[in-house]
Amino acid sequence: MGSISVLGAIVILTGWFALIEYDQFPESKRTEILERIKGSPVAIIVIALMPVGILINMLGNFIGSLWMVIIGATMIFIQSIIVSLLFWRRKRWKSIVLLITMILLGIILYMPFFFHLS
């Protein structure tokens, strides 16, 4: 598995988990969540980590900049950890499974980068 396919797995699993959990909330709770996000710059930054990370990663791959690839992958990885921790109180077992999966995928993701640097 290459680093791009592992990164794709992180993106897909994180997005899928967040979407499934968000859909299980009642409509009133969804509206409340959206209003909290709109009023919180930190929440907006956390949500922006993945799309910005994807763009930086793609640009880094396009121009051949290993550091841009690492920065983009790190932004995506950080958001996946944050998402798994956000649902800790709601569905602990799913959150633990996602957290462990993200850590394992993160280890696999960063192995080629560290071998390339040494």
Secondary structure, 3 states (H helix, E strand, C coil): CCHHHHHHHHHHHHHHHHHHHHHCCCHHHHHHHHHHHHCCHHHHHHHHHHHHHHHHHHHHHHHCCHHHHHHHHHHHHHHHHHHHHHCCCCCHHHHHHHHHHHHHHHHHHHHHHHHHHC
